[in-house]
Amino acid sequence: MNKRDFPKIHFYDQDFVDIYDKTWTWLLDFCLDPKTKENTPEGYLLYPQGETLVIDQFESIMSSFFLVYSNRNFTANQNLDYFYSKQEENGAIRWKYDLNSDSPIPSKENPEGVSLPLFAWAEYNLFHKSANKKRIKEVMPILQKYTTWLEENFKSDNGLYKAPFEASGMFNSPRKETVYPIDFNTALATHALYMSALGDILNDKDLSFQYKRMYFSLKTRINSLMWDEETGFYYDLDENEEKIHRKTIAGFWPLLAEIPNEDKASALIAHLSNPETFGLDHPFPSLSADDPDFCENGEGFRGSVFPVYNFIVIKGLEKYQRYDLARECTLKHIYYMLDAMFPDGSHAKGDLWEAYLPTKSGFATYSKDETFPKKRFIQSAGLSTIALMIENVVGLSISLPRKTVDWIIPNLEIMGIENLSLKRNMITILSNKSNRGWEIQMESEKLYYFTINILGQKKKTLPIPSGKCSMLIDKL
């Protein structure tokens, strides 16, 4: 086996395998060396926009969550390191840069060029897929300086942060009066939560405590000022700190930061299954179906389904152990992506898109912009077709520093992963039905700890030795 191959997934529906494979195949077309203009796996992951080569902070952070599974064919941290290299003296890291001129792209609506602060979350994920502690030591001073810049420039007297709603990228969402955005404040709470976790990895108690305090301060304010008990939802605030009662996909960000308690979380999660708000045929629309501005054709952020926001919601569901709902919604979402990829069952046409229709199959539209949605938008689609495929369809959760692989599955199916590189360890985990019943076959070059969790039935952790081995589920 060539160690540089991509990991193979096994699943009973071959179309899921095909869309996963196709994403990896297309990825190289978007990795570019800005100097030579040639495609290279070491290049920056970019979406071409005419002559301008734009590198986007939010896209760069989010794409790292699926690039970590490339068996090192692609560098998951390449784009992130570009942003770190552009940090200014005051700690600022801007939202977008023009790679031709190496300068920030100005914006009237977002003069400071601030983006959703999520670097620490990305670095924590990279650490668990690479076990590279040295990297955390190197990036920590950059992240600390960046966090200080956010505090000095955006923090308000009420403890929440003011930021232009454009910073979220939700360009035509009905949030124009927003002064305190729920997604920006929650993303910052997520960043603080993982800054604290990175402090723990470095055994720096002061650092860990400093960011834990920041996290709890934000958590308290988000719960007291932005939560609405009557509707069971989190809202943006206007300049008078009044809630703006428009339910958007941004209201689910608090799940990711573990902000709601169990009661609030249950009320919020209920919206994801409610056909009158977010539980539509294709989960989850960017605007609640009961909003007067909701459009079935998507109309940008007036109802379109975006893979990047679905990824965030599904990771939030995991924080509250709603694994079955997370998987069910992932499967539905990918089926709709497949319908747009292979319309009428034809494997010749169709593509991956930036956004999809909320009530039927096909890609979304926006009457004011013919370039929406972006076609073959791997930066976002790969979160669904690769990351969610591995983590929520196959159900694997991997931590290299802990030497653990958790397999969370709602029921037994023929599926698994083959030749996934865990640093210098290639692993294969497959479930099959044999004459002796359901069997899990494993192959590994080194020892690791394997936890199987068949929801509601069995949970067991076992040390898996190097070489080949198998286990019978009935014997667990």
C-alpha positions as CSV (number, residue, x, y, z in Angstrom):
1,M,0.0,0.0,0.0
2,N,1.3,3.4,-1.0
3,K,1.3,5.4,2.3
4,R,0.4,8.5,0.3
5,D,-3.0,7.2,-0.9
6,F,-6.1,8.7,0.6
7,P,-7.9,6.7,3.2
8,K,-10.6,4.6,1.7
9,I,-14.1,4.5,3.2
10,H,-16.5,1.5,3.0
11,F,-20.2,2.1,3.1
12,Y,-23.2,0.1,1.9
13,D,-24.3,3.0,-0.4
14,Q,-21.7,3.2,-3.1
15,D,-22.8,6.8,-4.0
16,F,-21.5,8.0,-0.7
17,V,-18.1,6.4,-1.4
18,D,-18.1,8.0,-4.9
19,I,-18.7,11.5,-3.7
20,Y,-16.0,11.1,-1.0
21,D,-13.5,9.9,-3.6
22,K,-14.5,12.6,-6.1
23,T,-13.8,15.3,-3.5
24,W,-10.3,14.2,-3.0
25,T,-9.7,13.9,-6.8
26,W,-10.9,17.5,-7.4
27,L,-9.0,19.0,-4.4
28,L,-5.7,19.5,-6.3
29,D,-7.4,21.9,-8.8
30,F,-7.8,24.4,-5.9
31,C,-4.4,24.1,-4.4
32,L,-2.2,26.8,-5.9
33,D,1.2,28.3,-5.6
34,P,0.6,32.0,-6.0
35,K,4.0,32.7,-7.4
36,T,4.1,30.1,-10.2
37,K,0.3,29.9,-10.5
38,E,0.6,26.1,-10.7
39,N,-1.5,23.5,-8.9
40,T,0.5,21.7,-6.1
41,P,-0.5,19.8,-3.0
42,E,1.8,22.2,-1.0
43,G,-0.1,25.2,-2.4
44,Y,-2.8,27.4,-0.7
45,L,-6.4,26.1,-0.9
46,L,-8.1,28.9,-2.8
47,Y,-11.3,29.4,-4.8
48,P,-10.4,31.3,-8.1
49,Q,-12.2,34.6,-8.5
50,G,-11.0,36.0,-11.8
51,E,-7.4,37.4,-11.6
52,T,-7.6,38.0,-7.9
53,L,-6.3,35.2,-5.7
54,V,-8.2,35.6,-2.4
55,I,-7.3,33.7,0.7
56,D,-10.2,33.7,3.2
57,Q,-9.8,33.2,6.9
58,F,-13.1,31.5,7.7
59,E,-12.7,29.1,4.7
60,S,-9.1,28.4,5.6
61,I,-10.0,27.5,9.2
62,M,-12.9,25.3,8.3
63,S,-11.2,23.4,5.4
64,S,-8.5,22.3,7.9
65,F,-11.1,20.0,9.4
66,F,-11.2,17.7,6.4
67,L,-7.6,18.3,5.1
68,V,-6.4,16.5,8.3
69,Y,-7.7,13.2,6.7
70,S,-5.6,13.5,3.5
71,N,-2.9,11.1,4.8
72,R,-0.6,14.1,4.5
73,N,-1.1,14.4,0.7
74,F,-2.2,18.0,1.5
75,T,-1.0,20.3,4.3
76,A,-3.9,21.0,6.7
77,N,-2.1,24.0,8.2
78,Q,-0.7,25.7,5.1
79,N,-3.5,28.4,4.9
80,L,-3.5,29.0,8.6
81,D,0.2,29.7,8.6
82,Y,-0.3,32.3,5.9
83,F,-2.7,34.2,8.2
84,Y,-0.3,33.9,11.2
85,S,2.5,35.3,9.0
86,K,0.4,38.4,8.3
87,Q,-0.2,39.3,11.9
88,E,0.2,43.0,12.5
89,E,2.1,44.7,15.3
90,N,-1.2,45.3,17.2
91,G,-2.2,41.6,16.9
92,A,-4.7,42.0,14.1
93,I,-5.2,39.2,11.5
94,R,-7.6,40.3,8.8
95,W,-10.4,38.3,7.2
96,K,-9.2,38.2,3.5
97,Y,-5.9,38.8,1.7
98,D,-5.0,39.3,-2.0
99,L,-2.2,36.8,-2.6
100,N,-1.0,38.8,-5.6
101,S,-0.2,41.8,-3.5
102,D,0.0,40.1,-0.1
103,S,-2.2,42.8,1.4
104,P,-5.6,42.7,3.2
105,I,-8.7,43.2,1.1
106,P,-10.5,46.3,2.4
107,S,-14.3,46.4,3.1
108,K,-16.5,49.4,3.8
109,E,-18.9,47.3,5.9
110,N,-16.1,45.6,7.8
111,P,-13.3,48.2,8.1
112,E,-11.2,46.2,10.6
113,G,-11.5,43.1,8.4
114,V,-12.4,40.9,11.4
115,S,-13.6,37.3,10.9
116,L,-15.2,34.7,13.1
117,P,-12.4,33.9,15.6
118,L,-11.9,30.1,15.4
119,F,-8.1,29.6,15.1
120,A,-7.8,27.8,18.5
121,W,-10.6,25.3,17.6
122,A,-8.7,24.5,14.4
123,E,-5.4,24.1,16.2
124,Y,-6.9,21.9,18.8
125,N,-8.3,19.6,16.1
126,L,-4.9,19.6,14.2
127,F,-3.2,18.6,17.5
128,H,-5.4,15.6,17.9
129,K,-4.8,14.5,14.4
130,S,-1.0,15.1,14.4
131,A,0.1,15.1,18.1
132,N,2.5,18.0,17.2
133,K,2.9,19.7,20.6
134,K,5.8,21.8,19.2
135,R,3.3,23.5,16.8
136,I,1.1,24.6,19.7
137,K,4.1,26.2,21.5
138,E,4.9,28.1,18.3
139,V,1.4,29.4,17.5
140,M,0.3,30.2,21.1
141,P,2.0,33.7,21.2
142,I,0.3,34.6,17.9
143,L,-3.1,33.4,19.1
144,Q,-2.7,35.3,22.5
145,K,-1.8,38.5,20.7
146,Y,-4.8,38.1,18.3
147,T,-7.2,37.5,21.2
148,T,-5.9,40.6,22.9
149,W,-6.5,42.6,19.7
150,L,-10.1,41.3,19.6
151,E,-10.6,42.3,23.3
152,E,-9.2,45.8,22.8
153,N,-11.1,46.6,19.7
154,F,-14.5,44.8,19.9
155,K,-15.3,44.3,23.6
156,S,-18.2,46.4,25.0
157,D,-18.9,47.5,28.5
158,N,-21.6,44.8,28.8
159,G,-19.0,42.0,28.3
160,L,-20.3,41.1,24.8
161,Y,-18.4,41.9,21.6
162,K,-19.6,44.3,18.9
163,A,-18.7,43.2,15.3
164,P,-20.2,44.0,11.9
165,F,-22.5,41.2,11.0
166,E,-20.6,41.0,7.6
167,A,-17.8,39.4,9.6
168,S,-19.9,36.2,9.6
169,G,-20.1,36.1,5.8
170,M,-23.9,35.8,5.9
171,F,-24.2,38.5,3.3
172,N,-28.0,39.0,2.9
173,S,-29.2,37.4,6.1
174,P,-31.9,39.7,7.7
175,R,-29.5,40.8,10.5
176,K,-28.8,44.3,9.4
177,E,-29.6,45.9,12.7
178,T,-27.2,43.5,14.5
179,V,-24.6,45.1,16.8
180,Y,-23.9,42.1,19.0
181,P,-23.9,39.1,16.7
182,I,-24.6,35.7,18.3
183,D,-22.2,33.9,16.0
184,F,-19.3,36.2,16.6
185,N,-19.7,36.1,20.4
186,T,-20.1,32.4,20.4
187,A,-17.2,31.8,18.0
188,L,-15.1,33.9,20.5
189,A,-16.3,31.7,23.4
190,T,-15.4,28.6,21.4
191,H,-11.9,30.2,20.7
192,A,-11.5,30.9,24.4
193,L,-12.6,27.4,25.4
194,Y,-10.0,25.9,23.1
195,M,-7.3,28.4,24.1
196,S,-7.8,27.1,27.6
197,A,-7.5,23.5,26.3
198,L,-4.3,24.4,24.4
199,G,-3.0,25.9,27.7
200,D,-3.7,22.5,29.4
201,I,-1.8,20.7,26.6
202,L,1.2,22.9,27.3
203,N,0.8,22.3,31.0
204,D,0.5,26.1,31.5
205,K,-2.1,26.5,34.3
206,D,-2.1,30.3,34.2
207,L,-2.8,30.3,30.5
208,S,-5.5,27.7,30.9
209,F,-7.2,29.7,33.7
210,Q,-7.0,33.0,31.9
211,Y,-9.0,31.7,28.9
212,K,-11.3,29.6,31.0
213,R,-12.3,32.8,32.8
214,M,-12.8,34.6,29.5
215,Y,-15.0,31.7,28.3
216,F,-17.2,31.6,31.4
217,S,-17.6,35.4,31.3
218,L,-18.9,35.2,27.7
219,K,-21.0,32.1,28.4
220,T,-22.8,33.9,31.3
221,R,-23.5,37.0,29.1
222,I,-24.7,35.0,26.1
223,N,-27.1,33.0,28.3
224,S,-28.4,36.1,30.1
225,L,-28.7,38.5,27.2
226,M,-29.2,36.5,24.0
227,W,-31.3,33.5,25.1
228,D,-35.1,33.8,24.7
229,E,-37.0,31.3,26.9
230,E,-40.3,31.7,25.1
231,T,-39.0,30.6,21.7
232,G,-36.1,28.5,22.9
233,F,-33.6,30.3,20.7
234,Y,-30.5,32.5,20.8
235,Y,-30.7,35.9,19.0
236,D,-28.5,38.8,17.9
237,L,-28.8,42.0,19.8
238,D,-29.3,45.5,18.5
239,E,-27.5,48.7,19.8
240,N,-29.9,48.9,22.7
241,E,-29.1,45.3,23.7
242,E,-32.6,44.2,22.6
243,K,-33.0,40.8,20.9
244,I,-33.6,40.8,17.2
245,H,-36.3,38.1,16.8
246,R,-35.1,36.6,13.6
247,K,-34.1,32.9,13.8
248,T,-31.0,32.2,11.7
249,I,-28.6,29.3,11.5
250,A,-26.3,31.5,13.6
251,G,-28.5,30.8,16.7
252,F,-27.1,27.3,16.8
253,W,-23.5,28.3,17.3
254,P,-23.9,28.2,21.2
255,L,-24.1,24.4,21.0
256,L,-20.5,24.2,19.6
257,A,-19.3,26.3,22.6
258,E,-21.3,24.2,25.1
259,I,-23.1,27.4,26.2
260,P,-26.7,26.2,26.9
261,N,-27.4,23.9,29.9
262,E,-29.3,20.7,29.2
263,D,-32.8,22.3,29.3
264,K,-31.8,25.1,26.9
265,A,-30.0,22.7,24.6
266,S,-33.1,20.5,24.4
267,A,-35.3,23.5,23.5
268,L,-32.8,24.7,20.9
269,I,-32.2,21.2,19.4
270,A,-35.9,20.7,19.1
271,H,-35.9,23.4,16.3
272,L,-33.7,21.1,14.2
273,S,-36.5,18.6,13.9
274,N,-39.4,21.1,13.8
275,P,-40.7,21.4,10.2
276,E,-41.9,24.9,10.9
277,T,-38.5,26.2,11.7
278,F,-35.3,24.3,10.8
279,G,-36.4,20.6,10.4
280,L,-36.9,20.9,6.6
281,D,-36.4,18.1,4.1
282,H,-32.8,19.2,3.6
283,P,-31.4,20.0,7.0
284,F,-30.7,22.9,7.9
285,P,-31.8,26.1,6.2
286,S,-29.9,29.3,7.0
287,L,-33.1,31.1,7.9
288,S,-36.1,29.7,9.8
289,A,-39.0,28.5,7.6
290,D,-41.4,30.6,9.7
291,D,-39.5,33.8,8.9
292,P,-41.4,36.2,6.5
293,D,-38.2,36.5,4.4
294,F,-37.7,32.7,4.0
295,C,-37.3,31.6,0.3
296,E,-37.6,28.1,-1.0
297,N,-35.1,28.9,-3.7
298,G,-32.6,29.7,-1.0
299,E,-32.0,33.3,-2.1
300,G,-28.5,33.4,-0.5
301,F,-28.9,33.4,3.3
302,R,-32.7,33.5,3.1
303,G,-33.1,29.8,3.3
304,S,-30.2,28.1,1.5
305,V,-28.5,25.1,3.1
306,F,-24.7,25.6,3.5
307,P,-22.5,22.6,4.2
308,V,-20.1,24.7,6.3
309,Y,-22.9,25.7,8.7
310,N,-24.3,22.2,8.8
311,F,-20.9,21.0,9.9
312,I,-20.9,23.5,12.8
313,V,-24.5,22.5,13.9
314,I,-23.6,18.8,13.7
315,K,-20.4,19.3,15.8
316,G,-22.6,21.1,18.3
317,L,-25.0,18.2,18.5
318,E,-22.0,15.9,19.3
319,K,-21.2,18.1,22.3
320,Y,-24.6,17.2,23.8
321,Q,-24.2,13.4,22.9
322,R,-27.0,13.7,20.3
323,Y,-25.0,11.2,18.0
324,D,-28.1,9.6,16.5
325,L,-29.7,12.9,15.4
326,A,-26.2,14.1,14.2
327,R,-25.9,11.0,12.0
328,E,-29.5,11.1,10.8
329,C,-29.1,14.7,9.7
330,T,-25.7,14.1,8.1
331,L,-27.1,11.2,6.0
332,K,-30.1,13.3,4.8
333,H,-27.8,16.3,4.0
334,I,-25.4,14.1,2.0
335,Y,-28.3,12.4,0.1
336,Y,-29.4,15.9,-1.0
337,M,-25.8,16.7,-2.1
338,L,-25.8,13.4,-4.0
339,D,-29.0,14.4,-5.8
340,A,-27.4,17.6,-7.0
341,M,-24.2,15.8,-7.9
342,F,-25.9,13.0,-9.9
343,P,-29.2,14.4,-11.1
344,D,-31.6,11.8,-12.5
345,G,-29.1,9.1,-11.5
346,S,-26.6,10.3,-14.1
347,H,-23.0,10.1,-13.1
348,A,-22.0,12.5,-15.9
349,K,-23.3,15.8,-14.7
350,G,-23.9,17.8,-11.6
351,D,-21.3,19.1,-9.1
352,L,-20.6,20.1,-5.5
353,W,-22.0,23.5,-4.5
354,E,-21.6,26.2,-1.9
355,A,-25.3,26.1,-1.1
356,Y,-28.4,23.9,-1.6
357,L,-32.2,24.1,-1.7
358,P,-33.9,23.6,1.6
359,T,-37.1,21.8,0.5
360,K,-36.1,19.8,-2.6
361,S,-33.0,18.6,-4.4
362,G,-30.7,21.0,-6.3
363,F,-28.5,24.0,-5.7
364,A,-29.8,27.2,-4.2
365,T,-30.0,30.5,-6.2
366,Y,-29.7,34.2,-5.4
367,S,-31.5,36.6,-7.8
368,K,-29.0,39.5,-7.2
369,D,-25.9,37.5,-7.9
370,E,-25.4,35.0,-10.7
371,T,-22.1,33.7,-9.3
372,F,-24.0,32.3,-6.2
373,P,-23.6,29.5,-5.3
374,K,-20.0,28.8,-6.1
375,K,-19.7,25.7,-8.2
376,R,-17.4,22.8,-7.0
377,F,-16.8,24.7,-3.8
378,I,-14.6,22.1,-2.2
379,Q,-13.5,24.4,0.7
380,S,-17.0,24.0,2.2
381,A,-18.4,20.8,0.6
382,G,-15.4,18.8,1.8
383,L,-16.6,19.3,5.4
384,S,-19.7,17.2,4.5
385,T,-18.3,14.7,1.9
386,I,-15.0,14.0,3.8
387,A,-15.1,15.1,7.5
388,L,-18.8,14.3,8.3
389,M,-18.5,11.2,6.2
390,I,-15.6,9.9,8.4
391,E,-16.8,11.3,11.7
392,N,-20.6,11.0,11.5
393,V,-21.5,8.5,8.7
394,V,-18.8,6.0,9.4
395,G,-18.7,7.4,13.0
396,L,-14.9,7.6,13.9
397,S,-13.4,10.0,16.4
398,I,-9.6,9.9,16.5
399,S,-7.1,11.3,18.9
400,L,-3.4,10.7,18.2
401,P,-1.9,12.1,21.4
402,R,-4.3,9.9,23.4
403,K,-3.8,6.9,21.0
404,T,-7.5,6.4,20.9
405,V,-10.1,5.6,18.2
406,D,-13.7,5.8,19.2
407,W,-16.3,4.3,16.9
408,I,-19.8,5.5,17.6
409,I,-22.5,3.8,15.5
410,P,-26.2,3.7,16.0
411,N,-26.5,0.2,14.5
412,L,-24.3,-2.4,12.7
413,E,-23.8,-1.9,9.0
414,I,-21.1,-2.9,6.5
415,M,-18.8,0.0,6.7
416,G,-15.4,1.3,7.9
417,I,-12.2,2.9,6.9
418,E,-9.1,1.5,5.3
419,N,-5.5,2.8,5.4
420,L,-6.0,5.9,7.5
421,S,-2.6,7.4,8.5
422,L,-2.3,8.2,12.2
423,K,1.1,9.9,11.9
424,R,3.4,6.8,11.5
425,N,0.6,4.3,12.0
426,M,-1.7,3.0,9.3
427,I,-5.0,1.7,10.6
428,T,-8.0,-0.2,9.1
429,I,-11.3,-0.7,10.8
430,L,-14.1,-2.6,9.0
431,S,-17.3,-4.2,10.1
432,N,-18.7,-7.2,8.2
433,K,-21.3,-9.9,8.7
434,S,-19.7,-13.3,8.7
435,N,-21.1,-16.8,9.5
436,R,-20.2,-16.1,13.2
437,G,-22.2,-12.9,13.3
438,W,-21.1,-9.2,13.2
439,E,-17.3,-9.0,13.2
440,I,-15.0,-6.0,13.3
441,Q,-11.7,-6.6,11.5
442,M,-8.7,-4.4,12.3
443,E,-5.2,-3.8,11.1
444,S,-2.6,-1.5,12.7
445,E,1.1,-1.0,12.7
446,K,1.2,0.1,16.4
447,L,-0.9,-0.4,19.5
448,Y,-3.8,1.9,20.1
449,Y,-7.0,1.9,22.2
450,F,-10.3,1.2,20.5
451,T,-13.7,2.1,22.0
452,I,-16.8,0.8,20.2
453,N,-20.1,2.4,21.2
454,I,-23.2,0.8,19.6
455,L,-25.7,3.3,20.8
456,G,-28.0,2.1,23.6
457,Q,-26.5,-1.4,23.5
458,K,-22.8,-1.9,24.0
459,K,-19.7,0.1,24.9
460,K,-16.3,-1.4,25.3
461,T,-12.7,-0.1,25.2
462,L,-10.0,-2.6,24.2
463,P,-6.2,-2.3,23.5
464,I,-5.6,-3.2,19.8
465,P,-2.2,-4.7,19.2
466,S,-0.1,-4.2,16.0
467,G,-0.9,-6.5,13.1
468,K,-4.3,-8.0,12.2
469,C,-7.1,-8.9,14.6
470,S,-10.8,-9.2,14.7
471,M,-13.6,-9.1,17.3
472,L,-17.1,-10.5,17.4
473,I,-19.7,-8.1,18.6
474,D,-21.8,-10.8,20.2
475,K,-18.8,-11.7,22.5
476,L,-18.3,-8.1,23.8
